Amino acid sequence: MWTRIRALIIKEFLAVWKDRKSRTVIIGPPIIQLLVFGYAATFDVNHVATAIYNEDTGLAARMLIARFEGSPTFRTVAYITREAEIGTVMDPKEASLVVHIGQTFSRDLMSGRPAKVQLIVDGRESNTALIVLGYASRIIADFNVEWLESAGRALPPARLVVRSWFNPNLKSQWFIVPGIVALLTLVVTTVVTALSVAREREVGTFEQLLVTPFRPFEILIGKSIPALVIGLAEGSTIIAVAVFWFGVPLRGDLLLLYGGLFVYLLAVIGIGLMISSISRTQQQAILGAFLFVVPAVILSGFATPIANMPPLIQDLTLINPMRYFLIIVRGTFLEGLPAVLVYERLWPMVLIALVTLAGAAWMFRHRMN
């Protein structure tokens, strides 16, 4: 059995390399999308989850907090009382911004001295962090004007002290490039697997395959392993580019990252084989692949935060494997995601992989019969 499967795997690798469409998909998109997303992507932000850390009971502090609470841009999700609680709201992304007002804030303003307001922003999403800082700075600037008018003083009463919780330099590549690992492996693996059976039908070799001693699950394995190897090679290349070209720090466990990539690829391969089993031509397979890829990318949180989507759409993202792997890959790069948090995102992908591979096997067997 394994001799037959090995022969089919070699045949599949040769077919992928000799086919111009498949070869273009493997080589072209990684280069183009790495350049485009690595250097040119920007995002908008709404309803920023904000935690208030107020150590001052004075009037000025309450006035400033009221401005944040009354702003449609910010959404207060927590009130914390100790510095140690900052990590509890920032690490799991419950809050993207912490507004820290010190004990002497109101006293300093009343005495005419500049007072400090610290903004602690989540630097894992650098573009989002910059936009959040711009919104917060505008609120504090408006507060300054109001305080100057009421107090009749010329000096700015508040001074910002900003610190990024992750990604201290707020480099956009540190957020975007790790996500390209999930994006490109999704595109390449889906298209390669979607073309596999459709290519056989189009060139007329599928009927020849049916009269061979291969059983359906052997053909399925022979079609899956090349796509898995190509996906792992694609992901490894992008990880290397992220670390050595863009200088993105890899703070987490590389084995955990590859474990997540492996399961993610299995889920994507199952979807690609399902598309391939119902496609009669390569054109239909490519169209079907992109009909899946585009919504999958949009609903993954790659370009827009899932929290900003309508509740029904948020529920729909739960069946998207890219949503979970995107958290794993970005968390591994920027924050050193611990194993327990990786496993929390891993088991949904395992379920998706089991469902898609089983569905592909059923559809493939049905089409053969």
MOMO-V97549 format. One record per pair of residues at least 4 apart in sequence whose ideal C-beta (glycine too) atoms are under 7 Angstrom apart, sorted by sequence separation. I is the first residue (numbers start at 1). J is the second residue. If there is no record, write none. Layout:
I_J, I_J
//
This chain:
1_5, 2_6, 3_7, 4_8, 5_9, 6_10, 7_11, 8_12, 9_13, 10_14, 11_15, 12_16, 13_17, 14_18, 15_19, 19_23, 20_24, 21_25, 22_26, 23_27, 24_28, 25_29, 28_32, 29_33, 30_34, 31_35, 32_36, 33_37, 34_38, 35_39, 36_40, 37_41, 59_63, 60_64, 61_65, 62_66, 65_69, 66_70, 67_71, 81_85, 85_89, 86_90, 87_91, 101_105, 104_108, 105_109, 106_110, 107_111, 125_129, 126_130, 127_131, 128_132, 129_133, 130_134, 131_135, 132_136, 133_137, 134_138, 135_139, 136_140, 137_141, 138_142, 139_143, 140_144, 141_145, 142_146, 143_147, 144_148, 145_149, 146_150, 147_151, 153_157, 164_168, 167_171, 172_176, 173_177, 176_180, 179_183, 180_184, 181_185, 182_186, 183_187, 184_188, 185_189, 186_190, 187_191, 188_192, 189_193, 190_194, 191_195, 192_196, 194_198, 195_199, 197_201, 198_202, 199_203, 205_209, 206_210, 214_218, 216_220, 217_221, 218_222, 219_223, 220_224, 221_225, 224_228, 225_229, 226_230, 227_231, 228_232, 229_233, 230_234, 231_235, 232_236, 233_237, 234_238, 235_239, 236_240, 237_241, 238_242, 239_243, 240_244, 241_245, 242_246, 250_254, 252_256, 253_257, 254_258, 255_259, 256_260, 257_261, 258_262, 259_263, 260_264, 261_265, 262_266, 263_267, 264_268, 265_269, 266_270, 267_271, 268_272, 269_273, 270_274, 271_275, 272_276, 273_277, 275_279, 280_284, 282_286, 283_287, 284_288, 285_289, 286_290, 287_291, 288_292, 289_293, 290_294, 292_296, 293_297, 294_298, 295_299, 296_300, 301_305, 304_308, 309_313, 311_315, 312_316, 313_317, 321_325, 322_326, 324_328, 325_329, 326_330, 327_331, 328_332, 329_333, 330_334, 331_335, 337_341, 339_343, 340_344, 342_346, 343_347, 346_350, 347_351, 348_352, 349_353, 350_354, 351_355, 352_356, 353_357, 354_358, 355_359, 356_360, 357_361, 358_362, 359_363, 360_364, 361_365, 362_366, 363_367, 364_368, 365_369, 56_61, 80_85, 89_94, 90_95, 108_113, 148_153, 200_205, 201_206, 209_214, 214_219, 241_246, 243_248, 252_257, 279_284, 297_302, 298_303, 301_306, 309_314, 332_337, 337_342, 16_22, 17_23, 68_74, 80_86, 89_95, 108_114, 109_115, 123_129, 164_170, 200_206, 242_248, 279_285, 317_323, 331_337, 54_61, 69_76, 108_115, 122_129, 167_174, 243_250, 68_76, 90_98, 121_129, 167_175, 306_314, 80_89, 89_98, 148_157, 197_206, 200_209, 276_285, 279_288, 328_337, 105_115, 147_157, 209_219, 275_285, 331_341, 54_65, 78_89, 121_132, 306_317, 86_98, 121_133, 144_156, 52_65, 144_157, 275_288, 102_116, 119_133, 144_158, 275_289, 299_313, 328_342, 143_158, 78_94, 101_117, 77_94, 78_95, 119_136, 272_289, 275_292, 299_316, 328_345, 50_68, 77_95, 99_117, 100_118, 140_158, 299_317, 327_345, 99_119, 100_120, 140_160, 300_320, 271_292, 299_320, 324_345, 97_119, 98_120, 300_322, 301_323, 117_140, 137_160, 300_323, 50_74, 52_76, 97_121, 296_320, 299_323, 302_326, 324_348, 325_349, 48_73, 50_75, 96_121, 297_322, 301_326, 324_349, 48_74, 49_75, 50_76, 51_77, 96_122, 197_223, 235_261, 296_322, 300_326, 46_73, 48_75, 50_77, 51_78, 52_79, 53_80, 196_223, 47_75, 49_77, 321_349, 51_80, 93_122, 133_162, 232_261, 193_223, 68_99, 321_352, 90_122, 96_128, 53_86, 232_265, 319_352, 86_120, 193_227, 231_265, 97_132, 129_164, 192_227, 96_132, 64_101, 228_265, 51_89, 109_147, 189_227, 192_230, 97_136, 61_101, 130_170, 112_153, 114_155, 117_158, 119_160, 121_162, 123_164, 126_167, 129_170, 189_230, 228_269, 114_156, 115_157, 123_165, 124_166, 188_230, 189_231, 227_269, 112_155, 114_157, 115_158, 116_159, 117_160, 118_161, 119_162, 120_163, 121_164, 122_165, 123_166, 124_167, 188_231, 51_95, 61_105, 121_165, 122_166, 123_167, 126_170, 49_94, 50_95, 53_98, 56_101, 60_105, 61_106, 114_159, 116_161, 118_163, 120_165, 123_168, 126_171, 127_172, 224_269, 227_272, 49_95, 53_99, 55_101, 56_102, 60_106, 126_172, 185_231, 188_234, 49_96, 50_97, 51_98, 52_99, 53_100, 54_101, 55_102, 56_103, 58_105, 59_106, 123_170, 48_96, 55_103, 58_106, 109_157, 126_174, 127_175, 48_97, 50_99, 56_105, 58_107, 60_109, 126_175, 185_234, 224_273, 56_106, 125_175, 184_234, 185_235, 223_273, 124_175, 64_117, 220_273, 268_321, 181_235, 184_238, 267_321, 181_238, 264_321, 180_238, 181_239, 264_325, 73_135, 178_242, 177_242, 260_325, 71_139, 260_328, 177_246, 178_248, 68_139, 177_248, 257_328, 67_139, 257_329, 173_246, 174_248, 67_142, 90_165, 173_248, 257_332, 67_143, 189_265, 193_269, 256_332, 190_268, 194_272, 198_276, 64_143, 189_268, 193_272, 197_276, 201_280, 202_281, 252_331, 63_143, 185_265, 189_269, 193_273, 196_276, 197_277, 202_282, 252_332, 190_271, 194_275, 195_276, 198_279, 252_333, 186_268, 190_272, 194_276, 198_280, 251_333, 260_342, 267_349, 274_356, 45_128, 189_272, 193_276, 198_281, 199_282, 250_333, 251_334, 256_339, 263_346, 270_353, 277_360, 43_127, 48_132, 198_282, 249_333, 251_335, 252_336, 42_127, 43_128, 194_279, 248_333, 251_336, 252_337, 264_349, 267_352, 271_356, 274_359, 278_363, 45_131, 198_284, 256_342, 260_346, 263_349, 267_353, 270_356, 274_360, 277_363, 45_132, 48_135, 195_282, 198_285, 263_350, 266_353, 270_357, 273_360, 277_364, 267_356, 270_359, 274_363, 195_285, 263_353, 270_360, 277_367, 194_285, 266_357, 273_364, 194_286, 194_288, 191_286, 194_289, 191_289, 190_289, 190_292, 190_293, 187_293, 186_293, 186_296, 183_297, 183_302, 179_302, 38_173, 41_176, 186_322, 38_176, 37_176, 38_177, 182_322, 220_360, 220_361, 37_180, 182_325, 182_326, 217_361, 220_364, 34_180, 33_180, 179_326, 182_329, 181_329, 216_364, 216_365, 33_183, 179_329, 33_184, 178_329, 179_330, 178_330, 216_368, 30_184, 29_184, 178_333, 29_187, 210_368, 29_188, 174_334, 26_188, 25_188, 25_191, 25_192, 167_334, 166_334, 166_335, 22_192, 22_195, 21_195, 16_192, 19_199, 12_196, 15_199, 26_230, 30_234, 34_238, 8_214, 124_330, 30_237, 34_241, 30_238, 38_246, 4_213, 4_214, 12_222, 16_226, 124_334, 8_219, 12_223, 124_335, 5_218, 9_222, 13_226, 4_218, 8_222, 12_226, 5_221, 9_225, 1_218, 5_222, 9_226, 43_303, 21_282, 43_304, 47_308, 46_308
//
